[in-house]
Amino acid sequence: MRMYDLINKKKNGSELTSAEIDFMVCGFTDGIIPDYQMSAMMMAIFFRGMSEKETLALTNAMAKSGAMLDLSAIDGIKVDKHSTGGVGDKTSLALAPLVSACGLKVAKMSGRGLGHTGGTIDKLESFPGFTTEISVDEFVKNVNEIGMAIMGQTNELAPADKRLYALRDVTATVDQMSLIASSIMSKKLAAGADAIVLDVKTGSGAFMKDEKDAVLLAEEMQRIGTNAGRKTVALVTDMDQPLGFAVGNALEVKEAIETLKGNGPEDFVKLCVALGAQMLLVGGLALNQNEAEAKIRAAINDGSALKVMADFVKAQGGDPDFVYQPEKLPAANIITPVFAPESGYIEKIICDEIGHCSLILGGGRVTKDSIIDLSVGIVLSKKIGDPVSKGELLANIHGNDEAKIAAAKARLLGAYKISKSPVKPPVLIKKNIGQEFI
């Protein structure tokens, strides 16, 4: 088998076999197939596309290119959740304790943030002493005893994906649907969960700006998961404005805690309930949507989810007192209000601009080595559709540097568009894909 022949085959529009894809992925991971040949293959795939069989084969090959996490020692069905990322997307912080409190096992691997979207691990490190650098044995033990654990992604997990993504990033082949879907799902399959719930964001703050593209990606990933033998459901959800009100690491942790206390923002609570219900359904802990949603809401009302969060933080080295006293979490020295320049209705919030405001303040990474200020960020007061009067509060900027605050303020004001006519808020949950297969 020669890579030259496989490139030529795909260039001419023919379907690659699973054996050919395995040869290609293994050879590239081992350094036998050079970058220039794999670049040619990525470009051929970009223009010719991949069939459903090819996409599944590529996903499996990348998943098996490194360690496959063995979660067989965890009792019961293990469910994982993945979001394609957005601004203010603190969902895992509240969602994992919620579904764990309902009796579901959540074994999750998460990453750090880069650019204007925050990472779950960075947010969790707002708890002093907290770490995701735990062994697989600790991970399994915590899931069995607490119902959940979150660990950092290891270099051993799907190494082929890491090498392929780096190559795609410099050869203009990132935005190909099968390659995007296989990249995400290879890591999900390698992480070992029995069932997967996907939150595919769409809008100005999402990777997929166009809703049609987001639906196509969700459908592609749902097919991959199902064809790989994992119960998989995908929700396509709105990211045309930040989720909830808080944007920034410790600020988002505080909002997640308030949500578990029953005081969360309406849109954030709605998303947590919707995703949590899907997790209970794929995990076999509810018979229908209504029962599943009722269980999630009960875990908020009786305080059991908050206790799970405290137990989880303690088990991974953090101080659980901060869960019950979130005012002890990192806080910025300066809070600067931003007021509406005119009256009307909030018509638009350029969502990624709000993320960039947090980045300017020091709340995100410009490079992988950047040091994050966990205390900074934005807390919105107005969302799309809300009425606003001139001089009324739009948001508070939490920062530690006056120059950075001034730059963030100018950018934040530019992110808002105010209309004289009433505006409908965006639909939060746009599509549910795969529930019919549960």
C-alpha positions in Angstrom: 0.0 0.0 0.0 1.4 3.4 -1.0 0.3 6.8 0.2 0.7 8.2 -3.3 -2.0 5.7 -4.6 -4.4 6.7 -1.8 -4.0 10.4 -2.5 -4.6 9.8 -6.2 -7.7 7.6 -5.3 -9.3 10.3 -3.2 -8.3 13.0 -5.7 -10.4 11.2 -8.3 -13.4 11.0 -5.9 -13.2 7.3 -5.0 -14.0 6.0 -1.5 -11.1 4.9 0.7 -11.4 1.6 2.6 -11.1 1.3 6.4 -7.8 -0.5 5.9 -6.5 2.3 3.7 -7.5 4.9 6.3 -5.9 2.9 9.1 -2.7 2.7 7.1 -2.7 6.4 6.4 -3.4 7.4 10.1 -1.0 5.0 11.6 1.8 5.9 9.1 1.3 9.6 9.7 1.2 9.2 13.5 4.4 7.1 13.5 6.2 9.6 11.2 6.4 7.3 8.2 4.1 9.3 6.0 5.5 12.8 5.6 3.6 16.0 6.2 3.5 16.9 2.5 1.7 13.8 1.5 -0.8 14.1 4.4 -1.3 17.7 3.4 -2.2 16.6 -0.1 -4.6 14.1 1.3 -6.3 16.7 3.5 -6.8 18.9 0.5 -8.2 16.1 -1.6 -10.7 15.3 1.2 -11.5 19.0 1.5 -12.6 19.1 -2.2 -13.9 15.5 -2.6 -15.5 15.0 0.9 -15.8 11.8 2.8 -18.6 9.2 2.9 -20.3 8.1 6.1 -18.1 5.0 6.2 -14.9 6.9 5.5 -15.7 9.4 8.3 -16.4 6.7 10.8 -13.2 4.9 9.8 -11.1 8.1 10.2 -12.6 8.7 13.6 -11.9 5.2 14.8 -8.4 5.3 13.4 -7.6 8.5 15.2 -9.3 7.3 18.4 -7.1 4.2 18.4 -3.9 6.0 17.5 -3.1 6.3 21.2 -4.5 5.2 24.6 -8.2 4.2 24.8 -9.5 5.0 28.3 -10.9 1.9 30.0 -13.8 2.9 32.2 -15.1 -0.7 32.8 -14.3 -0.4 36.5 -16.9 2.3 36.8 -20.3 0.9 37.8 -23.3 1.7 35.5 -23.6 3.7 32.3 -21.0 6.4 31.8 -22.2 9.5 30.0 -20.0 12.3 28.5 -21.0 15.8 27.3 -19.2 17.9 24.8 -19.8 21.5 23.8 -18.2 23.1 20.7 -17.6 26.2 22.8 -18.8 29.7 23.2 -18.8 32.8 25.4 -20.0 32.3 28.9 -20.4 28.6 28.3 -20.0 27.4 31.9 -22.5 24.5 31.3 -20.3 21.6 32.5 -19.7 23.3 35.9 -23.4 23.0 36.7 -24.5 20.2 34.4 -22.2 17.5 35.7 -23.2 17.9 39.4 -26.9 18.0 38.3 -26.9 14.7 36.4 -24.6 13.1 39.0 -27.1 14.0 41.7 -29.7 12.2 39.7 -27.6 9.0 39.8 -25.8 9.2 36.5 -22.1 8.6 36.2 -20.3 11.5 34.5 -16.7 10.7 33.4 -15.5 13.8 31.6 -12.3 15.0 30.0 -12.0 18.7 29.4 -9.5 21.2 28.0 -8.2 24.7 28.6 -9.4 27.8 26.8 -7.5 29.5 24.0 -8.6 32.8 22.5 -12.0 34.3 23.3 -13.7 31.1 24.5 -13.0 29.9 28.1 -11.9 26.4 29.1 -13.6 24.3 31.8 -10.3 23.5 33.5 -9.3 27.2 33.8 -12.7 28.0 35.4 -12.4 25.1 37.9 -8.9 26.3 38.9 -10.7 29.3 40.5 -11.0 26.9 43.5 -7.7 27.1 45.3 -5.8 23.8 45.1 -8.2 22.2 42.5 -6.5 20.0 39.9 -7.5 17.9 37.0 -4.0 16.3 36.9 -5.3 13.1 38.4 -4.5 9.5 37.6 -6.9 7.2 35.8 -7.3 5.3 39.0 -8.3 8.4 40.9 -10.6 9.4 38.1 -12.4 6.0 38.2 -12.6 6.1 42.0 -14.1 9.6 42.1 -16.7 8.7 39.5 -17.7 5.6 41.4 -17.9 7.4 44.8 -19.1 10.9 43.9 -20.8 10.3 40.5 -18.5 12.5 38.5 -14.9 13.5 37.8 -13.2 15.8 35.3 -9.6 15.3 34.2 -7.4 17.0 31.7 -6.9 15.7 28.2 -3.7 13.7 28.0 -1.2 13.7 25.1 -1.8 9.9 24.9 -5.4 10.5 23.9 -5.9 10.5 20.1 -2.4 11.8 19.2 -3.2 11.4 15.5 -5.9 14.1 15.8 -3.4 16.5 17.4 -0.9 16.1 14.6 -3.6 16.2 11.9 -5.2 19.4 13.3 -1.9 21.2 13.4 -1.4 20.3 9.8 -4.9 21.3 8.8 -4.4 24.6 10.6 -1.6 25.7 8.3 -3.0 24.2 5.0 -6.4 25.9 5.0 -8.3 22.6 5.5 -9.8 23.1 8.9 -13.3 23.9 7.8 -14.3 20.5 6.2 -17.3 18.9 7.9 -16.0 15.3 8.1 -12.6 16.4 9.4 -14.2 18.6 12.0 -16.6 15.9 13.2 -13.9 13.2 13.3 -11.5 15.4 15.2 -14.1 16.0 18.0 -15.5 12.5 18.1 -12.1 10.7 18.0 -11.4 12.2 21.4 -14.9 11.4 22.7 -14.6 7.8 21.7 -11.1 7.5 23.2 -12.4 8.9 26.5 -14.4 5.7 26.9 -18.0 6.9 27.7 -21.0 4.7 26.9 -23.1 7.6 25.7 -22.5 11.1 24.5 -24.5 14.3 24.5 -23.3 17.0 22.2 -24.0 20.8 22.5 -23.3 22.3 19.1 -23.3 26.1 19.3 -24.2 28.4 16.4 -24.1 32.2 16.1 -21.6 35.0 16.4 -19.8 33.6 19.4 -19.6 30.0 18.0 -17.2 28.2 15.8 -20.1 27.5 13.5 -21.6 30.9 12.7 -24.2 29.6 10.3 -27.1 27.5 11.8 -27.2 25.2 8.7 -23.5 24.4 9.1 -24.1 23.7 12.8 -26.9 21.3 12.1 -24.8 19.5 9.5 -22.0 19.2 12.0 -24.3 18.0 14.7 -25.8 15.4 12.4 -22.4 14.2 11.3 -21.2 13.8 14.9 -24.4 12.1 15.9 -24.0 9.6 13.1 -20.4 8.9 14.1 -21.3 8.2 17.7 -24.2 6.0 16.8 -22.2 4.0 14.2 -19.4 3.6 16.8 -21.9 1.9 19.2 -22.4 4.9 21.5 -25.8 6.3 22.3 -25.4 9.9 20.9 -27.7 12.9 20.9 -26.9 16.4 19.7 -28.6 19.7 20.5 -28.0 22.7 18.3 -28.1 25.8 20.6 -27.8 29.5 20.3 -24.5 31.4 20.8 -25.6 34.8 19.3 -25.2 36.2 22.8 -23.3 35.0 25.8 -24.9 32.2 27.8 -26.1 33.5 31.1 -24.8 36.9 32.3 -21.3 36.1 33.5 -18.2 35.9 31.2 -14.9 35.2 32.8 -13.5 32.3 34.9 -14.4 32.9 38.5 -17.4 35.0 37.6 -18.8 32.0 35.6 -18.1 29.6 38.5 -20.1 31.9 40.8 -23.0 31.9 38.3 -22.9 28.1 38.0 -23.0 27.9 41.8 -25.9 30.3 42.0 -27.7 28.1 39.4 -27.3 25.0 41.6 -28.8 27.1 44.4 -31.8 27.8 42.2 -30.9 31.4 41.3 -29.5 30.9 37.8 -30.2 33.0 34.7 -33.2 31.8 32.7 -31.4 30.8 29.5 -28.6 29.0 31.4 -31.0 27.0 33.5 -33.0 26.1 30.5 -30.0 24.8 28.7 -28.8 22.8 31.7 -32.2 21.2 32.1 -32.4 20.4 28.4 -28.9 18.9 28.2 -29.3 17.1 31.6 -32.6 15.6 30.4 -30.8 14.2 27.3 -28.0 12.8 29.5 -30.5 11.0 31.8 -32.4 9.6 28.7 -29.3 8.2 27.0 -28.2 6.9 30.4 -31.5 5.1 30.9 -32.4 7.0 34.1 -35.6 8.4 32.7 -38.4 7.1 30.5 -39.3 10.4 28.8 -38.4 14.1 28.5 -40.8 15.3 31.2 -39.6 12.8 33.8 -36.0 13.6 32.9 -36.5 17.4 33.2 -38.3 17.0 36.5 -35.4 15.0 38.0 -32.9 17.7 36.9 -35.0 20.5 38.5 -35.4 18.4 41.7 -31.6 18.1 42.0 -31.5 21.9 42.1 -34.4 22.4 44.5 -33.3 19.8 47.1 -29.6 21.0 47.1 -28.2 17.6 46.2 -26.4 18.9 43.1 -24.7 21.6 45.1 -23.4 19.0 47.5 -22.1 16.9 44.6 -20.2 20.0 43.4 -18.6 20.4 46.8 -17.7 16.8 47.1 -16.2 16.9 43.5 -14.1 20.0 44.3 -12.8 18.4 47.5 -12.0 15.1 45.9 -9.8 16.9 43.3 -7.8 19.0 45.8 -10.0 22.1 46.0 -11.6 23.8 49.0 -15.3 22.9 49.2 -16.1 25.9 51.4 -15.8 28.0 48.3 -18.8 26.2 46.8 -20.9 27.3 49.8 -19.2 30.7 50.1 -18.6 31.8 46.5 -17.7 35.3 47.6 -14.4 33.8 48.6 -13.5 33.0 44.9 -11.1 35.4 43.1 -12.5 38.9 42.6 -11.3 41.8 40.6 -10.3 45.1 42.3 -12.2 47.4 40.0 -15.8 47.2 38.8 -16.6 49.6 36.1 -20.2 50.1 34.9 -21.1 50.5 31.2 -24.3 52.5 30.5 -26.6 52.4 27.4 -25.9 55.3 25.0 -29.5 55.5 23.9 -33.0 54.1 24.7 -34.7 51.2 22.8 -34.4 47.4 22.7 -31.3 45.3 22.6 -31.3 44.1 19.0 -27.9 42.5 18.8 -24.9 41.5 20.9 -21.8 40.6 18.8 -21.1 37.6 21.1 -17.4 36.9 20.2 -16.7 40.6 20.9 -17.8 40.1 24.5 -15.4 37.2 24.7 -12.6 39.4 23.4 -13.4 42.0 26.1 -12.7 39.3 28.7 -9.6 38.4 26.8 -8.4 42.0 26.8 -8.9 42.1 30.6 -6.6 39.1 31.0 -9.3 36.5 31.3 -8.1 34.3 28.4 -5.0 33.1 26.6 -3.4 34.7 23.6 -0.9 31.8 23.5 -0.9 28.5 25.3 1.7 29.9 27.8 -0.4 33.0 28.7 -1.2 33.4 32.4 -4.9 33.9 33.0 -6.3 36.4 35.5 -9.1 34.3 37.0 -10.9 37.3 38.6 -11.7 39.4 35.5 -14.5 39.4 33.1 -17.9 40.9 32.2 -21.3 40.6 33.9 -24.1 41.6 31.5 -27.3 43.3 32.7 -29.1 43.3 29.3 -29.6 40.6 26.8 -31.2 40.5 23.3 -34.8 41.6 23.4 -34.6 43.5 26.7 -35.8 47.1 26.8 -33.2 49.6 27.8 -33.2 53.3 28.7 -30.4 55.8 28.0 -28.0 55.7 30.9 -29.2 52.3 32.1 -26.7 49.7 33.0 -25.7 47.4 30.2 -22.9 45.5 32.0 -20.2 45.7 34.7 -16.6 45.2 33.7 -14.5 43.4 36.4 -10.8 44.2 36.0 -7.5 45.0 37.6 -6.0 47.4 35.1 -7.5 50.7 34.2 -6.1 50.8 30.6 -7.4 47.3 29.9 -10.8 48.2 31.3 -10.9 51.3 29.1 -10.1 49.2 26.0 -12.7 46.5 27.0 -15.3 49.2 27.6 -14.9 50.7 24.1 -15.2 47.2 22.5 -18.2 46.2 24.7 -20.1 49.3 23.6 -19.4 48.5 20.0 -20.8 45.0 20.5 -24.2 46.2 21.4 -26.8 47.3 18.8 -30.0 49.1 20.1 -33.2 49.2 18.1 -36.1 51.6 18.4 -38.6 48.7 17.8 -39.2 45.7 20.0 -37.0 42.7 19.3 -37.6 39.0 19.9 -35.0 37.1 21.9 -33.2 34.3 20.0 -34.5 30.7 20.2 -32.1 29.0 22.6 -32.5 25.3 21.5 -32.8 25.2 17.8 -32.7 21.5 17.0 -32.6 18.1 18.8 -30.8 15.4 16.7 -30.8 11.7 17.6 -33.4 11.5 20.4 -35.5 9.3 18.3 -32.8 6.6 18.4 -32.6 6.5 22.2 
